C-alpha cells in the first residue's frame, strides 16, 4: 500500500464512520468536491497536509486521529 492509497482509504473510512459521501465531506470541509475526488482517484499523487488538515477540521478530529491507523503504521519507510 502506498501513502496515497492509505490517505484515500482513510478518507473513505471516515466518510463511512461519520455518515458522509465524498461530496458531502467536501461541502462540510469547505472544499471543492473535485479536490476530494482527485485524492480518492488517481489524479492527486500526494495530497498536501493542509488539505488533510481541512478534512480533519471539518470532521472535528486531529491530524493525529487521522493518521493513527494500522494502514499508516505499516507503510514502508521511504528514505533508507
N, C-alpha and C positions, 0 to 999 in steps of 0.2 A: 504494500500500500504506500502511496506517495503522500506527501504533506497535503497537496491539493485535494487528493481523494479523501483524506481524513477530515479536512475542513468541510468539504461538501457533505460528507456523511454526517458530521456533527450538526450542521445546519438542518439537515433533514430530520435528525433525531429530535432536535429542539422544536422544530415545527410540529412534529407529532406530539411531543410532550406538552406543548403549550396550545395546541389546537389551531395551528396556523397552516396555511399552504404558503409556498414561496412568495406569491403575490401579496397576500395579506401581511406576511412578515415584512416585506419591503415597505408597505404602507405604514406599518407600525413603527418602523425604524426611520421613516422619512427619507427613504432611498428610492432611486429609480428601480422599478421591477427588473429592468434589464441587468442591473448590477448583480442582483441575487441569481438570476437565471444564468448569467455568464459564469458565476462561481460554480454553480451546480453542473453546468455543461462543460464544454471543452474550450470555450473562448478565453477564460481567465486562467492563466497558468499559475499565478501566485497572488492571491488576494492580499491587499495591504492590511496591516494591523489596524489602521484607522477604520477601515471598512468593517473588520471583525468587531472592533470596539463599538461601532454604531449598532451592530446587531445585538451585542451584549446589552447596550444601553436600552434598546427597545424592549428587550426581554427582561430587563432589570436583573441581570446576572453579571458577575465579574468576568474578566478575562481568564482568571484562574479557573472559574467554573466551566468556562467554555473549553479550555484545554485539558482539564483534569478527567481524561478518559483513557481507557486501555489502548485505543487506537493511536493516540499521540504518544503514550508511554512506550509503545512498541516500534515506533519509527526508527529506522536505522540512522546512525549518525552520518551527516552529510560531509563533514570535514574529518578526514582521517589522517 
